[in-house]
């Protein structure tokens, strides 16, 4: 997998303007970039986990049980 570039304020501002039609001030884009970068670093760490042969856990719901949502 290719190493990604860090998120920059310029990137955040460009994506906001192009994709959402919402231009951002430079200081606000910088704050968003600062918040997004740790999240994307954690996602990259998850993608590196050796989960290819791991099966998901089976979850059983008792018969007749009702959910509250």
Helices and strands as residue ranges (DSSP letters): H 9-19, H 26-47
